[in-house]
Amino acid sequence: MKLSFARNAGHRVFDCLWEEEHLTRSEAYAWLAEQMGLPIAECHFSKFDVGMCEAAEWLSYHKLKHLRADRRNRMANPQFA
């Protein structure tokens, strides 16, 4: 996989974490850094190789899926929010 494609694909998913207001941008990067075992200063797609971009995309996809489900559940059951 070409590096630019991997970076764009990873960013598309990752950016939803903060663009959909599940997390702030800083919280999203802190979460991803922790998940990938990186210092926050090193956690940026421009510093990732293809494998790291794929890992970030996978992690972000699953986090986003979980956050979206939680939001749907809170909206469907506001008494439990």
C-alpha distance (Angstrom), angle and dihedral (degrees) to the residues before:
residue distance angle dihedral
M1 . . .
K2 3.77 . .
L3 3.81 114.5 .
S4 3.81 95.6 -128.1
F5 3.81 90.8 52.4
A6 3.80 91.5 48.3
R7 3.81 91.8 49.4
N8 3.81 92.8 48.9
A9 3.79 93.1 46.4
G10 3.79 92.4 48.7
H11 3.78 93.3 46.1
R12 3.82 92.6 49.8
V13 3.80 91.0 60.4
F14 3.80 97.4 35.7
D15 3.81 94.1 50.3
C16 3.82 90.4 58.4
L17 3.81 88.1 68.0
W18 3.79 90.9 69.4
E19 3.82 101.8 20.4
E20 3.82 89.8 59.9
E21 3.82 87.4 47.8
H22 3.79 96.5 -118.4
L23 3.82 88.8 127.3
T24 3.77 135.1 1.3
R25 3.80 114.9 -102.2
S26 3.81 90.2 -106.7
E27 3.81 91.8 49.5
A28 3.80 90.5 49.6
Y29 3.81 92.5 52.7
A30 3.81 91.8 44.6
W31 3.81 90.1 51.0
L32 3.81 92.6 47.9
A33 3.81 92.2 47.1
E34 3.79 90.6 52.4
Q35 3.80 92.6 47.0
M36 3.79 92.0 49.9
G37 3.81 95.0 41.8
L38 3.79 93.1 -118.5
P39 3.78 133.7 133.7
I40 3.80 109.2 -107.0
A41 3.81 90.3 -115.6
E42 3.82 89.6 60.4
C43 3.79 95.2 45.1
H44 3.78 103.2 98.2
F45 3.78 129.8 114.2
S46 3.80 91.2 -126.9
K47 3.82 87.8 64.9
F48 3.82 95.7 46.2
D49 3.78 127.5 99.4
V50 3.82 120.8 -143.8
G51 3.81 94.1 -86.1
M52 3.79 92.7 50.0
C53 3.81 91.1 48.4
E54 3.80 90.0 51.4
A55 3.80 90.9 48.8
A56 3.81 91.6 48.5
E57 3.80 90.4 49.0
W58 3.81 92.3 50.0
L59 3.81 93.6 46.4
S60 3.80 91.9 46.2
Y61 3.80 92.8 47.8
H62 3.79 92.4 54.2
K63 3.82 93.5 43.6
L64 3.80 90.4 48.8
K65 3.80 91.7 48.4
H66 3.82 89.7 52.7
L67 3.82 94.1 45.9
R68 3.82 92.7 48.0
A69 3.81 90.9 50.5
D70 3.81 90.9 49.6
R71 3.80 90.6 50.4
R72 3.82 91.8 49.3
N73 3.80 90.5 49.6
R74 3.80 92.4 49.6
M75 3.80 91.1 49.2
A76 3.81 92.3 47.8
N77 3.81 92.7 45.7
P78 3.82 108.2 30.1
Q79 3.79 92.1 166.9
F80 3.83 88.3 68.3
A81 3.79 96.9 46.8
